[in-house]
Amino acid sequence: MTQRETEQQLEQLGAFEISDEMLTLARHNAKSNVFLNAGRGNPNWINKQARLAFNRLVEFGISESNRTINDGNLGGYTIKDGIYDHLISFLQPTNNATDAFISQALQYTNTHLKLNLDDVVHELTDGVLGNNYPVPSRVLYNTERIISSYLTKTLFHGVDLSTPTQIFPTEGGTAAIVYLFNSLRENHLLEPGDKIAINTPIFTPYLQIPTLNDYELQEIDLRSTEENNWEIKVSEIEKLKDKTIKALFLVNPSNPGAMAFDHAALVAIQKMVTANPNLIIITDDVYGTFVDDFQSVYAIAPHNTLLVYSYSKLFGATGWRLGLIAAHRDNVFDRLIQQLPSKTQALLNHRYAINVVNPSQMPFIERLVADSRSVGLYHTAGLSTPQQIMEVLFSLTYLIHDGQTDPYIETAKQIVHRRYHLLYQNLGLPENISRQNSKYYALIDIYQLAELRYDAAFRDYLAENFEQVDFLYNLSQKNGVVLMDGVGFGAEAGILRISQANLPDEDYGLIAQQILELLAEYHTHFKCR
């Protein structure tokens, strides 16, 4: 099989699958270069404070279990009454920074969130031990209060939605996406043939899932373009004036464009919701904390929006699988279900009749929980309690700063900004200095770069004579660098996505060097035609 035939086969795959195919080529590259994988968005930093606190709470939990049963390697159950005082006696905040953080975090939950300290400590203790089913199934009581407060402080930019916001912790943002599509279909909020609007380029599943025969949705493109620095124009949002569009899907800040919606875009969406109060919005805000003064679409249209969030990127926790879905108590999803034809409602009532006494009144967010476990396992649904507590601890590392600058978040921002700068500086490209730029990813247009370094004729030569993945393939095979194809995200051919998260700073200069070196080889072939 020729290289071109191989490339044509690769183009049938998704962007992440293409990247996986490139890994073997890059590890055994022709030039014996150092292997550099800037394809995935996994950060190469971690939050230490929450992890150390988790381990410390496990230690405490074991000591508490010994109070009821202590027989060799067998411990017992924990008792809530007096457990806060036991923890305070256990901790040594004067000599241990982790203990000091736990003490400070507990005081925050009591002073700012008005939570009972015995309740909180008992939930944390049993949670880290994982000795009970999640009860309630959707989310632990105090966990929901703490997480909703974290979302309000980090993503809503001054709009306090902590009280009416309900949380469903999930196995990463990945599970949140799957659960949402499934329950929107099961509850007839999205039917085959319905129109949905998608802000592209976008994280690949939002493009791929709607086309599956499970859904068969029509995708309307709200495009962010390279010419507009990957920011969405208000004119694109105005496509939502078409009231036959049932839902809007977006990632904000975008993946791969890395740009957050600006004020004009948020106002435009707010106007569209006013004009079409039945519009369903799903916003994926995993990168929101990398943008100063970020504001989620959920903050300006909470009754119409389902919020997806993940702790994986900011806290270096992709392996933990920590995500969530958030929804307002008063929402369009519940209202639309009540407006379904009586025959459809009867079918849904039958579906959820084993879960609740009055299935017709079952909120959409609880239907999400039930559907996530095929309804019959609703009673054992829910994210594992250790995972829920890790979400709490990550949240508290931010909340304890009480509106002041969080050094951890600022350092994480500085890391991606520094790497972004090194990449663009070494490529000789102008940086996008917009406040909306999270800089978590960079989109590099190889055709544009070819014209800037050489001329328009060379650009046309590249575009007309090679498969879209040819440069990507050769960059892996010859130079040992793995990037991602932007076409799989809905971008144009020639766009490559580079993650600023998962390699040491100095490697971004090397990536730029290898890109330019390979481009020079193409140019030599161009001149020798």
DACOR-V729582 format. One record per residue. RES is the residue in three letters. PHI is phi in radians with two decimals (NA if undefined). PSI is psi in whole degrees, -180 to 180 (999 if undefined). Layout:
BEGIN
RES;PHI;PSI
RES;PHI;PSI
END
This chain:
BEGIN
MET;NA;132
THR;-1.28;164
GLN;-1.08;-38
ARG;-1.13;-41
GLU;-1.13;-39
THR;-1.07;-43
GLU;-1.14;-38
GLN;-1.14;-36
GLN;-1.17;-42
LEU;-1.06;-35
GLU;-1.16;-13
GLN;-1.42;-13
LEU;-1.53;167
GLY;-1.31;166
ALA;-1.03;-41
PHE;-1.27;-33
GLU;-1.23;-37
ILE;-1.06;-45
SER;-1.03;-41
ASP;-1.08;-39
GLU;-1.15;-29
MET;-1.33;-20
LEU;-1.06;-46
THR;-1.12;-42
LEU;-1.04;-44
ALA;-1.19;-38
ARG;-1.12;-27
HIS;-2.07;43
ASN;-1.15;155
ALA;-1.11;-28
LYS;-1.65;2
SER;0.97;34
ASN;-1.28;162
VAL;-1.09;138
PHE;-1.33;125
LEU;-2.24;114
ASN;-1.90;100
ALA;-1.90;30
GLY;-1.48;-53
ARG;-1.39;157
GLY;-1.65;18
ASN;-1.21;121
PRO;-1.24;150
ASN;-1.79;30
TRP;-2.29;162
ILE;-2.38;157
ASN;-1.52;118
LYS;-1.44;-37
GLN;-1.01;-48
ALA;-1.18;-38
ARG;-1.16;-42
LEU;-1.13;-38
ALA;-1.13;-40
PHE;-1.01;-48
ASN;-1.11;-38
ARG;-1.15;-39
LEU;-1.19;-32
VAL;-1.11;-45
GLU;-0.99;-47
PHE;-1.09;-42
GLY;-1.05;-39
ILE;-1.13;-42
SER;-1.11;-36
GLU;-1.21;-38
SER;-1.14;-29
ASN;-1.20;-17
ARG;-1.19;-29
THR;-1.80;-40
ILE;-2.50;129
ASN;-2.46;91
ASP;-2.32;90
GLY;1.10;-121
ASN;-1.53;9
LEU;-1.90;121
GLY;-1.87;178
GLY;-1.99;-155
TYR;-1.59;168
THR;-1.87;155
ILE;-2.03;133
LYS;-1.25;-44
ASP;-1.03;122
GLY;1.42;4
ILE;-1.21;-30
TYR;-1.10;-45
ASP;-1.09;-37
HIS;-1.07;-42
LEU;-1.15;-42
ILE;-1.08;-38
SER;-1.20;-32
PHE;-1.29;-39
LEU;-1.31;154
GLN;-2.27;69
PRO;-1.10;-24
THR;-1.18;-36
ASN;-1.89;-5
ASN;-2.35;116
ALA;-1.12;-34
THR;-1.15;-43
ASP;-1.11;-37
ALA;-1.11;-40
PHE;-1.11;-45
ILE;-1.04;-44
SER;-1.08;-46
GLN;-1.12;-41
ALA;-1.12;-41
LEU;-1.14;-41
GLN;-1.11;-35
TYR;-1.10;-45
THR;-1.10;-32
ASN;-1.40;-47
THR;-1.30;-45
HIS;-1.63;-34
LEU;-1.82;-5
LYS;1.03;36
LEU;-1.60;147
ASN;-1.27;129
LEU;-1.19;-37
ASP;-1.10;-41
ASP;-1.07;-47
VAL;-1.11;-49
VAL;-1.14;-39
HIS;-1.14;-40
GLU;-1.13;-44
LEU;-1.09;-43
THR;-1.19;-53
ASP;-1.13;-32
GLY;-1.11;-48
VAL;-1.22;-31
LEU;-1.27;-26
GLY;1.12;36
ASN;-1.65;3
ASN;-2.43;155
TYR;-1.07;153
PRO;-1.11;120
VAL;-2.36;119
PRO;-1.08;161
SER;-1.06;-40
ARG;-1.17;-48
VAL;-2.90;145
LEU;-1.13;149
TYR;-1.03;-58
ASN;-1.24;-30
THR;-1.01;-45
GLU;-1.07;-43
ARG;-1.10;-43
ILE;-1.23;-44
ILE;-1.14;-43
SER;-1.12;-33
SER;-1.17;-41
TYR;-1.06;-46
LEU;-1.07;-43
THR;-1.03;-44
LYS;-1.28;-31
THR;-1.72;-28
LEU;-2.08;-14
PHE;-1.80;-8
HIS;0.91;60
GLY;1.63;-8
VAL;-1.64;116
ASP;-1.52;105
LEU;-2.10;21
SER;-1.14;-37
THR;-1.28;-48
PRO;-1.43;-4
THR;-1.49;124
GLN;-1.79;146
ILE;-2.10;139
PHE;-2.20;96
PRO;-1.13;140
THR;-2.34;169
GLU;-1.33;73
GLY;1.39;171
GLY;-1.12;-27
THR;-1.02;-51
ALA;-1.12;-37
ALA;-1.01;-44
ILE;-1.10;-47
VAL;-1.07;-46
TYR;-1.09;-40
LEU;-1.12;-50
PHE;-1.01;-44
ASN;-1.10;-48
SER;-1.29;-31
LEU;-1.09;-37
ARG;-1.27;-50
GLU;-1.03;-32
ASN;-1.69;13
HIS;1.05;25
LEU;-1.43;-26
LEU;-2.26;127
GLU;-2.02;156
PRO;-0.91;133
GLY;1.64;-14
ASP;-1.14;151
LYS;-1.57;133
ILE;-2.23;143
ALA;-1.70;138
ILE;-2.27;126
ASN;-1.39;109
THR;-1.87;158
PRO;-1.11;154
ILE;-2.65;159
PHE;-0.87;130
THR;-0.92;-39
PRO;-1.04;-30
TYR;-1.19;-21
LEU;-1.57;-36
GLN;-1.43;-44
ILE;-1.06;-45
PRO;-1.07;-23
THR;-1.50;-10
LEU;-1.10;154
ASN;-1.16;-12
ASP;-1.17;-26
TYR;-2.15;-52
GLU;0.91;51
LEU;-1.59;152
GLN;-1.58;126
GLU;-1.69;124
ILE;-1.82;126
ASP;-1.54;119
LEU;-1.81;98
ARG;-1.62;133
SER;-1.71;133
THR;-1.98;158
GLU;-1.06;-38
GLU;-1.09;-27
ASN;-1.83;27
ASN;0.96;33
TRP;1.17;15
GLU;-1.56;145
ILE;-1.42;139
LYS;-1.54;152
VAL;-1.05;-34
SER;-1.07;-31
GLU;-1.25;-41
ILE;-1.11;-30
GLU;-1.19;-10
LYS;-1.09;-21
LEU;-1.24;-4
LYS;-1.09;-22
ASP;-1.22;106
LYS;-1.30;-4
THR;-1.39;-9
ILE;-1.36;119
LYS;-1.47;-32
ALA;-2.58;155
LEU;-2.13;128
PHE;-1.99;133
LEU;-2.62;154
VAL;-1.99;126
ASN;-2.44;114
PRO;-1.04;154
SER;-1.28;152
ASN;-2.18;107
PRO;-1.85;-3
GLY;-1.21;-22
ALA;1.26;7
MET;-1.75;136
ALA;-1.51;155
PHE;-1.16;132
ASP;-1.50;180
HIS;-1.04;-41
ALA;-1.09;-40
ALA;-1.17;-41
LEU;-1.12;-42
VAL;-1.09;-40
ALA;-1.11;-41
ILE;-1.15;-40
GLN;-1.04;-40
LYS;-1.16;-39
MET;-1.14;-38
VAL;-1.18;-38
THR;-1.10;-41
ALA;-1.31;-30
ASN;-2.28;82
PRO;-1.14;-10
ASN;-1.66;4
LEU;-1.16;130
ILE;-1.65;132
ILE;-2.17;132
ILE;-2.08;118
THR;-2.04;130
ASP;-1.87;108
ASP;-1.93;31
VAL;-1.02;-29
TYR;-1.72;8
GLY;-1.01;-36
THR;-1.26;-6
PHE;-1.59;3
VAL;-2.09;129
ASP;-1.12;137
ASP;0.98;35
PHE;-1.12;144
GLN;-2.34;127
SER;-1.34;152
VAL;-1.04;-31
TYR;-1.02;-33
ALA;-1.21;-28
ILE;-1.80;-14
ALA;-2.48;60
PRO;-1.15;-30
HIS;-1.32;-17
ASN;-1.89;-3
THR;-2.03;137
LEU;-1.84;126
LEU;-1.78;128
VAL;-1.83;132
TYR;-2.46;152
SER;-2.41;143
TYR;-1.51;-2
SER;-1.14;-43
LYS;-1.36;-50
LEU;-1.14;-41
PHE;-1.77;6
GLY;1.09;52
ALA;-2.31;36
THR;-1.07;-33
GLY;-1.28;-21
TRP;-1.31;-25
ARG;1.03;69
LEU;-2.08;101
GLY;-2.34;-176
LEU;-2.88;161
ILE;-2.06;134
ALA;-2.09;141
ALA;-2.54;147
HIS;-1.31;144
ARG;-1.03;-36
ASP;-1.80;102
ASN;-2.41;161
VAL;-1.22;-25
PHE;-1.15;-46
ASP;-1.11;-40
ARG;-1.15;-43
LEU;-1.15;-35
ILE;-1.10;-40
GLN;-1.17;-20
GLN;-1.66;0
LEU;-1.15;156
PRO;-0.98;148
SER;-1.02;-35
LYS;-1.14;-42
THR;-1.16;-42
GLN;-1.07;-37
ALA;-1.11;-40
LEU;-1.13;-41
LEU;-1.19;-38
ASN;-1.08;-39
HIS;-1.16;-39
ARG;-1.05;-45
TYR;-1.76;10
ALA;-1.12;-28
ILE;-1.39;-10
ASN;-1.65;-39
VAL;-2.49;158
VAL;-1.20;-40
ASN;-2.04;80
PRO;-1.06;-27
SER;-1.12;-23
GLN;-1.73;6
MET;-1.22;119
PRO;-1.08;153
PHE;-1.02;-38
ILE;-1.14;-32
GLU;-1.30;-31
ARG;-1.14;-36
LEU;-1.00;-45
VAL;-1.11;-47
ALA;-1.10;-46
ASP;-1.11;-31
SER;-1.12;-19
ARG;-2.18;36
SER;0.90;37
VAL;1.12;-49
GLY;-1.16;-21
LEU;-1.90;25
TYR;-0.96;-36
HIS;-1.24;-16
THR;-2.08;25
ALA;-1.39;-178
GLY;1.78;150
LEU;-1.15;145
SER;-0.96;145
THR;-1.11;-36
PRO;-1.04;-38
GLN;-1.17;-40
GLN;-1.07;-42
ILE;-1.20;-33
MET;-1.14;-36
GLU;-1.08;-41
VAL;-1.08;-48
LEU;-1.15;-41
PHE;-1.04;-43
SER;-1.05;-44
LEU;-1.21;-28
THR;-1.04;-29
TYR;-1.52;-45
LEU;-1.08;-33
ILE;-1.11;-16
HIS;-1.39;-11
ASP;0.87;53
GLY;1.54;-12
GLN;-1.49;168
THR;-1.07;132
ASP;-1.65;110
PRO;-1.00;-34
TYR;-1.11;-49
ILE;-1.12;-41
GLU;-1.11;-38
THR;-1.16;-41
ALA;-1.06;-42
LYS;-1.07;-45
GLN;-1.08;-35
ILE;-1.06;-52
VAL;-1.22;-32
HIS;-1.13;-43
ARG;-1.11;-43
ARG;-1.21;-38
TYR;-1.02;-46
HIS;-1.08;-45
LEU;-1.08;-41
LEU;-1.09;-51
TYR;-1.22;-38
GLN;-1.05;-44
ASN;-1.33;-24
LEU;-1.44;-16
GLY;1.31;28
LEU;-1.85;148
PRO;-1.23;140
GLU;-1.48;148
ASN;-1.55;107
ILE;-1.66;13
SER;-1.02;143
ARG;-1.11;-21
GLN;-1.40;-7
ASN;-1.47;112
SER;-1.26;-25
LYS;1.10;16
TYR;-1.25;-34
TYR;-2.22;159
ALA;-2.24;139
LEU;-1.87;117
ILE;-1.89;124
ASP;-1.60;106
ILE;-1.11;-36
TYR;-1.15;-43
GLN;-1.11;-43
LEU;-1.09;-39
ALA;-1.08;-40
GLU;-1.25;-39
LEU;-1.14;-39
ARG;-1.51;-25
TYR;-2.24;-95
ASP;-2.83;174
ALA;-1.16;-32
ALA;-1.11;-39
PHE;-1.19;-39
ARG;-1.01;-48
ASP;-1.10;-37
TYR;-1.05;-46
LEU;-1.10;-44
ALA;-1.20;-31
GLU;-1.67;-16
ASN;-2.01;-1
PHE;-2.37;153
GLU;-1.12;157
GLN;-1.05;-30
VAL;-1.67;8
ASP;-1.08;-47
PHE;-1.09;-42
LEU;-1.08;-43
TYR;-1.10;-48
ASN;-1.20;-32
LEU;-1.10;-36
SER;-1.34;-53
GLN;-1.14;-41
LYS;-1.63;-42
ASN;-1.88;-10
GLY;1.38;20
VAL;-1.97;127
VAL;-1.86;119
LEU;-2.12;-173
MET;-2.12;145
ASP;-1.36;123
GLY;-1.22;-20
VAL;-1.06;-37
GLY;-1.12;-19
PHE;-1.65;-1
GLY;1.69;10
ALA;-1.52;174
GLU;-1.35;162
ALA;-1.04;143
GLY;1.67;-8
ILE;-1.59;127
LEU;-2.02;138
ARG;-1.71;132
ILE;-2.13;126
SER;-1.50;131
GLN;-1.61;15
ALA;-1.77;-32
ASN;-1.97;13
LEU;-2.29;155
PRO;-1.03;154
ASP;-0.87;-49
GLU;-1.12;-21
ASP;-1.22;-21
TYR;-1.27;-29
GLY;-1.18;-39
LEU;-1.15;-40
ILE;-1.06;-46
ALA;-1.03;-43
GLN;-1.07;-44
GLN;-1.20;-36
ILE;-1.08;-48
LEU;-1.17;-36
GLU;-1.12;-45
LEU;-1.17;-39
LEU;-1.07;-37
ALA;-1.13;-36
GLU;-1.13;-43
TYR;-1.04;-41
HIS;-1.17;-36
THR;-1.08;-44
HIS;-1.10;-38
PHE;-1.07;-44
LYS;-1.23;-27
CYS;-1.65;13
ARG;-1.03;999
END
